[in-house]
């Protein structure tokens, strides 16, 4: 019998965890071929209790709810990896909802020995019905606003990529690279994908949208992407790897834009106004071209603001860390 281990790291996720677990329990594979471990990062809410209540009634092969007092995502994941008995490990986020055929299809991809890891698409779903949350989700679902990563592109076809969203792995191979790097408290999935790429292809599987609940406010989004940017720079510095072309664009374009804007403001305020209008129009065009669905003017405007927030956060974090030798906040 094949056995799949689902590892879910969680901290203070009592509200979102039930939906994530339900999506695992509703997979098209037989329940007795699944084992689930929720690794609770010393939550301050009822995350562990909620997990135990749901899993104790589930007709699956085996389950556990473990507590990790280190309370970081990579240490949570590695504790789950140590517990795993399945031949395949599926990494699931507590804020995510898997499509029903996720395990079946990703396991099928891994029957190709050339593939080392596989993932689907991240499909953002608003945390609330408010305009701010809807705007953020719209921006996050736009590949042009997020560096062109395959897993954010609803138009992308199945094929090799540089990083897998969440990730499904052969357990033996994942252990052979020592799992997730515990010194990467952010950006650990990208870092792992690059190491897995030394063993085989990192594969994007189209048609597997994994619903993800993002931050609900611009302030939280800015903080999140500033952290992402800082950890991306730490990754480049610590591994010797270099930015992908799509990441170089994210670094270069804002810098050129700020420089040009500064020169224009000094030399011609009227031209500066026209340039600002052109910038807003460009964001509007990106929203129109990259979005899957139509939306109200208010939501499209909010999406443009969210795209700017993502870009500013990521860029300032990355650049700050490039010129810093300290460690970012976790």
C-alpha positions as CSV (number, residue, x, y, z in Angstrom):
1,X,0.0,0.0,0.0
2,X,1.2,3.5,-0.8
3,X,1.1,5.9,2.0
4,X,1.1,9.7,1.8
5,X,2.1,11.9,4.7
6,X,0.5,15.3,5.0
7,X,2.5,17.8,7.1
8,X,0.7,20.9,8.3
9,X,2.7,23.5,10.2
10,X,0.4,25.8,12.2
11,X,0.6,28.6,14.7
12,X,-2.6,30.4,15.9
13,X,-4.6,29.0,13.0
14,X,-7.7,27.8,14.8
15,X,-9.9,29.7,12.3
16,X,-8.4,28.5,9.0
17,X,-7.1,25.0,10.0
18,X,-10.5,23.2,9.8
19,X,-10.9,24.1,6.1
20,X,-7.4,22.9,5.3
21,X,-7.9,19.6,7.1
22,X,-11.3,19.1,5.4
23,X,-9.6,19.5,2.0
24,X,-7.1,16.8,2.9
25,X,-9.8,14.5,4.2
26,X,-11.8,14.9,1.0
27,X,-9.1,13.8,-1.4
28,X,-9.8,11.4,-4.2
29,X,-7.4,8.8,-2.8
30,X,-8.5,6.3,-0.2
31,X,-8.5,7.8,3.4
32,X,-6.6,4.8,4.7
33,X,-3.6,5.7,2.4
34,X,-3.2,9.1,4.2
35,X,-1.6,10.0,7.4
36,X,-1.7,13.6,8.8
37,X,0.5,15.4,11.2
38,X,-0.3,18.9,12.4
39,X,2.7,20.5,14.1
40,X,1.6,23.3,16.4
41,X,4.2,26.0,16.9
42,X,3.2,26.7,20.5
43,X,0.0,28.5,19.5
44,X,-1.7,30.9,21.9
45,X,-5.2,29.9,20.6
46,X,-7.0,26.5,20.3
47,X,-5.2,25.3,17.2
48,X,-4.0,22.0,18.7
49,X,-7.4,21.3,20.3
50,X,-9.2,22.0,17.0
51,X,-6.8,19.7,15.1
52,X,-7.3,16.8,17.6
53,X,-11.0,17.1,17.5
54,X,-11.1,16.9,13.7
55,X,-8.5,14.2,13.3
56,X,-9.8,11.9,16.0
57,X,-12.9,11.4,13.9
58,X,-11.1,10.9,10.6
59,X,-10.9,7.4,9.0
60,X,-7.3,7.8,8.0
61,X,-4.3,5.6,8.5
62,X,-2.6,7.5,11.3
63,X,-2.5,11.0,12.7
64,X,-0.8,13.1,15.3
65,X,-0.8,16.7,16.7
66,X,2.7,17.6,17.8
67,X,3.9,20.7,19.7
68,X,7.1,22.5,18.6
69,X,8.3,25.1,21.1
70,X,10.8,26.5,18.6
71,X,7.7,27.7,16.8
72,X,9.2,28.4,13.4
73,X,7.8,27.1,10.1
74,X,10.9,25.1,9.0
75,X,11.3,23.5,12.4
76,X,7.6,22.6,12.4
77,X,8.0,21.1,9.0
78,X,11.1,19.1,10.0
79,X,9.3,17.7,13.1
80,X,6.6,16.5,10.8
81,X,9.1,15.0,8.4
82,X,10.7,13.1,11.3
83,X,7.3,11.7,12.2
84,X,6.4,10.7,8.6
85,X,6.0,7.1,7.5
86,X,4.7,7.7,4.0
87,X,6.7,7.3,0.9
88,X,5.5,10.8,-0.2
89,X,5.3,14.0,1.9
90,X,2.8,16.7,1.0
91,X,3.5,20.0,2.6
92,X,0.2,21.9,3.3
93,X,-0.3,25.4,4.8
94,X,-2.9,25.8,7.5
95,X,-4.3,28.7,5.4
96,X,-4.6,26.6,2.3
97,X,-7.3,24.5,0.7
98,X,-6.3,21.7,-1.6
99,X,-8.3,20.7,-4.7
100,X,-9.8,17.2,-4.3
101,X,-7.4,15.5,-6.7
102,X,-4.2,17.2,-5.4
103,X,-2.6,14.1,-3.8
104,X,-3.6,11.8,-6.6
105,X,-2.2,14.0,-9.4
106,X,1.0,15.1,-7.7
107,X,1.8,11.5,-6.8
108,X,1.3,10.6,-10.4
109,X,3.8,13.3,-11.5
110,X,6.3,11.8,-9.0
111,X,6.1,8.5,-10.8
112,X,8.5,10.2,-13.2
113,X,11.9,9.6,-11.6
114,X,13.3,12.8,-13.2
115,X,10.9,14.9,-11.1
116,X,12.1,15.7,-7.6
117,X,9.3,17.9,-6.4
118,X,5.9,19.2,-7.7
119,X,3.4,21.8,-6.7
120,X,0.3,23.5,-8.0
121,X,-0.9,27.1,-8.3
122,X,-1.5,29.5,-5.4
123,X,-5.0,31.0,-5.8
124,X,-5.6,33.8,-3.3
125,X,-9.0,34.0,-1.7
126,X,-10.0,37.1,0.3
127,X,-9.8,36.7,4.1
128,X,-12.9,38.9,4.4
129,X,-15.6,40.4,2.1
130,X,-14.1,43.9,2.5
131,X,-12.7,45.9,-0.3
132,X,-9.2,45.9,1.1
133,X,-9.0,42.1,1.4
134,X,-10.6,41.6,-2.1
135,X,-8.1,44.0,-3.6
136,X,-5.1,42.2,-2.1
137,X,-6.3,38.8,-3.4
138,X,-6.8,40.3,-6.9
139,X,-3.3,41.6,-6.8
140,X,-1.8,38.4,-5.6
141,X,-3.5,36.5,-8.4
142,X,-1.9,38.7,-11.0
143,X,1.4,37.1,-12.1
144,X,2.8,40.5,-13.4
145,X,2.5,42.0,-9.9
146,X,4.5,39.1,-8.3
147,X,7.6,38.6,-10.3
148,X,6.1,36.2,-12.8
149,X,6.5,33.1,-10.7
150,X,4.9,30.1,-12.4
151,X,2.8,29.1,-9.4
152,X,1.1,32.6,-9.4
153,X,0.3,32.5,-13.1
154,X,-3.1,31.2,-14.0
155,X,-2.1,31.0,-17.7
156,X,1.0,28.8,-17.1
157,X,1.3,25.3,-18.5
158,X,2.7,22.3,-16.7
159,X,6.5,22.2,-16.8
160,X,9.8,22.8,-15.1
161,X,10.0,25.9,-12.8
162,X,12.4,27.4,-10.2
163,X,10.2,26.9,-7.2
164,X,7.2,24.8,-6.2
165,X,4.3,26.2,-4.2
166,X,4.2,24.3,-0.9
167,X,5.6,21.1,-2.5
168,X,5.1,17.4,-2.7
169,X,8.2,15.2,-2.3
170,X,9.5,11.7,-2.1
171,X,10.2,11.2,1.6
172,X,13.5,9.5,1.1
173,X,14.8,12.3,-1.2
174,X,13.5,15.0,1.1
175,X,15.4,13.5,4.0
176,X,18.5,13.1,1.9
177,X,18.8,16.9,1.7
178,X,17.9,17.3,5.5
179,X,14.5,18.7,4.8
180,X,13.8,22.4,5.3
181,X,16.7,24.8,6.2
182,X,15.9,25.8,9.8
183,X,17.9,29.0,9.6
184,X,15.5,30.3,6.9
185,X,12.5,31.3,8.9
186,X,11.1,32.8,5.7
187,X,11.6,31.9,2.0
188,X,12.3,28.3,3.1
189,X,10.2,26.8,0.3
190,X,12.2,28.5,-2.4
191,X,15.5,27.6,-0.8
192,X,14.4,24.0,-0.6
193,X,13.3,24.0,-4.2
194,X,16.8,25.1,-5.3
195,X,18.4,22.2,-3.3
196,X,15.8,19.7,-4.7
197,X,16.6,20.9,-8.2
198,X,20.0,19.3,-7.7
199,X,18.3,15.9,-7.5
200,X,15.8,16.4,-10.4
201,X,13.2,18.7,-11.9
202,X,11.1,21.1,-9.9
203,X,7.7,20.7,-11.6
204,X,4.7,23.0,-11.8
205,X,1.5,21.1,-12.4
206,X,-1.2,23.3,-14.0
207,X,-4.9,22.8,-13.1
208,X,-4.2,22.3,-9.4
209,X,-5.3,25.6,-7.8
210,X,-4.5,25.6,-4.1
211,X,-6.7,28.2,-2.3
212,X,-4.7,30.5,-0.1
213,X,-6.0,33.1,2.4
214,X,-3.6,36.1,2.3
215,X,-3.2,39.0,4.7
216,X,-6.3,41.2,4.9
217,X,-4.8,44.6,5.2
218,X,-2.2,46.7,3.2
219,X,-0.2,47.2,6.4
220,X,0.1,43.4,7.0
221,X,0.9,42.9,3.3
222,X,3.6,45.5,3.4
223,X,5.3,43.9,6.4
224,X,5.0,40.4,4.9
225,X,6.6,41.4,1.6
226,X,9.3,43.4,3.2
227,X,10.2,40.3,5.2
228,X,10.1,38.2,1.9
229,X,12.4,40.7,0.2
230,X,14.9,40.7,3.1
231,X,15.0,36.9,3.2
232,X,15.5,36.7,-0.5
233,X,18.6,38.8,-0.2
234,X,19.8,36.6,2.7
235,X,19.3,33.6,0.4
236,X,21.4,35.2,-2.4
237,X,24.2,36.1,0.1
238,X,24.3,32.8,2.0
239,X,24.1,30.5,-1.0
240,X,25.9,32.4,-3.7
241,X,22.9,32.0,-6.0
242,X,21.9,35.0,-8.1
243,X,18.6,36.7,-8.7
244,X,16.5,35.2,-11.5
245,X,15.8,37.6,-14.4
246,X,12.2,38.2,-13.1
247,X,13.7,39.2,-9.7
248,X,16.2,41.5,-11.3
249,X,13.3,43.3,-12.9
250,X,11.7,43.7,-9.5
251,X,15.0,45.2,-8.2
252,X,15.8,47.4,-11.1
253,X,12.5,48.9,-12.2
254,X,11.6,50.6,-8.9
255,X,15.1,52.0,-8.5
256,X,15.0,53.5,-12.0
257,X,11.5,54.8,-11.4
258,X,12.4,56.5,-8.2
259,X,15.5,58.1,-9.7
260,X,13.6,59.3,-12.8
261,X,10.8,60.6,-10.6
262,X,13.3,62.6,-8.5
263,X,14.9,64.2,-11.5
264,X,11.6,65.1,-13.0
265,X,10.2,66.6,-9.8
266,X,13.3,68.8,-9.5
267,X,13.2,69.9,-13.2
268,X,9.5,70.1,-14.0
269,X,6.6,69.7,-11.5
270,X,4.1,69.6,-14.4
271,X,6.0,66.8,-16.0
272,X,6.1,65.0,-12.6
273,X,2.4,65.1,-12.5
274,X,2.1,63.6,-15.9
275,X,4.6,60.9,-15.0
276,X,2.6,60.1,-11.9
277,X,-0.5,59.8,-14.0
278,X,1.3,57.5,-16.4
279,X,2.5,55.4,-13.5
280,X,-1.1,54.9,-12.2
281,X,-2.2,54.1,-15.8
282,X,0.6,51.5,-16.0
283,X,-0.6,49.8,-12.9
284,X,-4.1,49.9,-14.2
285,X,-2.9,48.2,-17.4
286,X,-1.1,45.5,-15.4
287,X,-4.3,44.9,-13.4
288,X,-6.3,44.6,-16.6
289,X,-3.9,42.3,-18.5
290,X,-3.0,40.0,-15.6
291,X,-6.3,39.5,-13.8
292,X,-8.5,36.5,-14.4
293,X,-11.8,38.3,-13.6
294,X,-13.6,41.6,-14.1
295,X,-14.1,43.8,-11.0
296,X,-15.5,47.1,-9.9
297,X,-13.6,50.3,-10.4
298,X,-13.0,50.4,-6.6
299,X,-11.6,46.9,-6.5
300,X,-9.4,47.5,-9.6
301,X,-8.1,50.7,-7.9
302,X,-7.5,48.8,-4.7
303,X,-5.6,46.1,-6.6
304,X,-3.3,48.7,-8.1
305,X,-2.6,50.0,-4.5
306,X,-2.0,46.4,-3.4
307,X,0.5,45.8,-6.3
308,X,2.3,49.0,-5.3
309,X,2.4,47.8,-1.7
310,X,3.8,44.4,-2.7
311,X,6.5,46.0,-4.9
312,X,7.5,48.6,-2.4
313,X,7.6,46.1,0.5
314,X,9.7,43.5,-1.4
315,X,12.0,46.0,-2.9
316,X,12.8,47.9,0.3
317,X,13.3,44.7,2.2
318,X,15.6,43.2,-0.5
319,X,17.7,46.4,-0.9
320,X,17.9,47.0,2.8
321,X,19.3,43.5,3.4
322,X,21.7,43.8,0.4
323,X,23.4,46.6,2.2
324,X,23.1,45.1,5.7
325,X,25.1,42.3,7.3
326,X,22.6,41.7,10.1
327,X,19.8,39.2,10.4
328,X,16.2,40.2,9.7
329,X,13.5,39.8,12.1
330,X,11.8,36.3,12.0
